[in-house]
């Protein structure tokens, strides 16, 4: 079970994708979680496609958050 305000990092130094993402999900009054990682979208993918793929990835590991509300989502190029 996810504890309130839990923060988890899913990226490892060897898994660098073309984009960096942060996703916060909340079950109001019960739990919240933030995860981040890297992702390389397929050619022709939209931001919505990336969001759906990332959310599905996160909720596959945390099925209790499948019906959670998205509080924050960011997807940016993974270069400085």
C-alpha positions, -999 to +999 in steps of 0.1 A: +000+000+000+012+035-008+018+057+022+006+093+022+030+116+003+053+087-007+080+096-032+096+070-054+123+073-081+121+048-109+150+060-131+184+045-128+216+062-140+218+037-169+182+042-181+184+076-198+156+082-222+151+112-245+126+128-221+124+132-183+090+129-166+074+135-132+039+122-122+020+128-090-011+108-083-035+113-054-063+094-038-078+123-019-076+118+019-060+084+015-026+085-004-004+104-027+027+094-046+052+110-069+074+091-093+099+102-120+119+086-147+130+088-183+111+078-214+117+077-251+084+080-270+079+061-302+081+082-334+049+101-340+037+098-304+019+128-288+023+142-253-011+125-245+003+092-257+033+096-235+012+105-205-010+074-210+020+051-213+037+066-183+006+065-161+000+029-172+036+020-162+032+036-128-002+021-120+010-014-131+035-013-102+009+004-079-026-009-089-041+007-059-035+041-076-052+031-109-083+053-100-062+081-086-064+117-097-034+132-116-022+161-096+009+169-116+025+157-148+056+171-165+074+158-196+105+176-209+135+169-231+161+151-211+191+173-219+205+205-203 
